């Protein structure tokens, strides 16, 4: 219970700090003046800079779409690899309590879900897919964010963050599970696509009946900084899982775009549903 209290307090504190702070500038977006990119002076009739800007913008959008597609394809690959043993485990157990407790002995467990969130004045869609055995597992996540522009222009800024982690359960009891995670994370923004090493902790605990407590924290130290934490409750209705809670996300591009550090500090509630087999 001491560890549980500390984890919950840490996530709650992060949420309060993020909700109270304001981002200096949009993560992964070039500095602008009056809503427009600044250009160096050029001779009359010289449109090379404009062509370069259009080319860079198109390349950035293409890279972002390619990255998101790659993450999505990897999630589908995880599901394909996990589906056969997970179905066998579900059939052999044949119990109404599919995952009332975080651990299901030596059988494999497949978890997938989607939820919606409200953060930073915008909206987000979050997808996750995981396969887990007695202790080892694989976890993939993708978050798509649509946020108001930070420079007063029309439209929105599209961001995405994704991760693929190997997981190991440090504690694997029937009523609680503490996992150490490690892998890679990828982030895309209007003018940036980047990735780096990623690690985290996740904790599930059965509170009694169909109710579970779910805590998770993830960090990317370089070449950009990301800290992602969430705390929530899950209700297990046989294979269907309803969940909701609070999430905080901090992003810092460390000057990768134009030599100036651009940050976003976002937080807000999330609700969603999932399936467990």
N, C-alpha and C positions, 0 to 999 in steps of 0.2 A: 504493500500500500504506500510505503514511502516513495518508491520509484514512480508509482502511478501519480501521486500528488505532484511530484516535481515535474513530470512530463506535462501534465495538464496545466500547471501554473506557467510553465515556459511558453506553451502555445498560446495561452490566454494573454500573457504579457506581450507577446509578439503581435497579436491581433490588435491590442490597444495602441501599441506604438505605431503600427502601420496606419491605423485609422486616423491617428492624430497627426501624422506627418504628411507632407505634400511633396511630390516629386519635383525636382528642379527642372527636368526636361524629359521628354519621352525616351525610353530605352531604345537604343539601336536606330535613332533618327537624327539626321544631320541638324545642326543648329540652323535656325532660320531667323529672318528679320521681316516683321510685318507679314508673316505667313508665307513668304517666298524665299527660295534659296538665294544666297548671295552669289554673284558671278563676278569674276575678274573682268576689267575693262578689255574690250576687244575692238578691232578696227571695224568700221562700218561695212556691212555685208559679210562679215566673218561669222558664220553660224556653226563653227566647229564645236564651241562650248555647248550650244543648245543640243546638237546632235549627241554629244557625249553624255549630257544629262539624261536625254531620253533613253539612250542605250543603257546607262547605268541603272535607271529606274526599271527598265524592262528586265534587265539581267537580275536585279534584286528580287523582283516579283517572281521571276521564273525559278530562281534558286530557292525562295521560300516555299513555293508550291511543290518543288521537287523534294525538299526536305520533309515537309508534312506528309507527302505521299510515301516517302521512304519509311517514316515512322509508322504510318498506318499499315503499310504492307508487312512490316515487322510484327505488329500486333496480330495481324491475321495469321502470320506464320506461327506465332506462339500458340494461337488457338488451334491451328491445324495439328501441331505436334502434340498438344495436350488433350485433344478431344477424345481420342480412343481410350487411353488409360483412365481418363476421368469418367467417361460413360460406364466403363466396366466397374469402376469403384462405386459409382452411384447405384448401379443395378445390384451389385453384390451386397451393399449395405442395406438397401431396401427399407430405410427408416424414414419416418416423417420428419425427423430432425436432421436435415441435411448438414447444416453447419451452425447449430445452436452454440457449439463451442468452437473456438478457433482451431483446434487441432482435431484431426480425425484419424489418429493412430498412424499406421503405415500406408494407408490408401492415399492416392493422389486426389487433389482438390483443384477444380477449375473455377475461377471467379472472374466475372466480367460485369461491367456496369457502365452507366452514363449518368452524369448529373449536370445540372445547370447552376451557375453562380452569378452573383451580382457583385462586381468589384470595380473600384475606381470610376464609378459613374457609367460603366459599360456592362457588358454581358459576356459570359464565358460558357463554353461547353467542354466538359471533361470526360475523357474516355479512359478506362483502365481494363487490363486483362492480365491475369496471373495464373500460373500453374505452380502447385506446391506439393511436395511429398512430406515425409516425416520431418525433415529439417531443411533440405535444399529446395530452392524454387527459382522461378523466373517471373519478373514483374515488368510490364510495359505500361506507360502512361502517356497521354497526349492531352494538352489543354490548348484550346483555341479561344483567343480573346479579341473582342471588338471594343475599342475604347474611343472616347471623344478625343479629337485632335487637341494637342496642347498649345497650338499657336493661333487658335481662333478661326481657322479655315473650315470650310464645309467638309463633310464626310467624316470618316473615322480612321483610326490607325489599327491595323491588324497585327496582332502578336501571337506567337505560338511557342510553347515550351513542351518538350517531350523528354522521356528518359526510358532507358532499358537497364534493369538491374538484375544481377544475380542476388538471391537472398539466402540467408542462413539463419535458422531459428536458434538463438542463444538459449532461449527458454521455450520448451514445447510441451506444455501441460494441457490437460483436457479443457481447462477453463481460461487459460491465458497463453499468449504467444508473443515473444519479443524477438524481432528479427533485426539482423544487421544486413544492410544492403550496399551494393557497390556496382558501378557500371559507367555508363556514359549518359550525358544529357545534351540536348540540342535546343537552341533558341533561334527564332526568326523574328525579324522586325522590319519596318519599312526600308531601312538601308543596311541591314546586317543579317547575316546567317552565320552562326558560330556554334561550337560545341566544346565539350571538355569533360574531364573526369567528374564523376558524381558519386556521392555516398549518402547514406541515410539510416534512420531507425524507424521501425514501425512497431506498434503495440496494439494487440487486440485482447480484450478481456470480457468474459461473460459476466454480466451483472445480475443474471437471474432470469429465468423464463426465456423469452425470445430476444432479450435486449443485450446488445454488445456495446462496449466502449471502443472506439477506434481513434488512435493517435498516430500521426506520421510527421516526420521532419526530414527534409532533404536539402543538401547543400552542394553547390558547385564552386570551387575556390578560384579556378582560372580556366581559360584566359578572360572570361567574364565572371561576374559573381551572381549567384542565384541562391536565395534561401526561401524554402517553401515549407510551410507547416500547416497542419489542419487538425482539428479535434471535432469529433462528432459521435452520434449515436446511430446504431443500426438495429432494425427490427427484422427478425428472420421469420418469414411466413412460408415454411417448407423451403422450396428452392428459391422463392422470391425474397429479395432483401430490399427494404426501404431504408434510406439513410439521409441524414442531414446534419449540418454543423456549421463551423466557421473556418475559413481559410485565409491565410496571409501569404503574400508573395512579394518578395523584394528582388529587383533586377538592377544590375549596374553593368554597363557595357565597357567600363574601364578605358574609355577613350578609343575604342577600336574603330569607330566610325570616322571621327574627325579630330582626334586628339583631345577631346573634351569629354569628361565623364557624364553620361546621361543616365538618369536613374528613374525607376518607377517603384513606388511602394503602394501596394494594393491590398485590400482586405475586404471581406464580405461573407455573407451566408451562402451555403450551397444546399441543394436538395436533389435527390436522385433515386434511382433504383438499379438493381442488379440481379444477377442469377448466380447461384452456387451449385455446382455438381460434384 
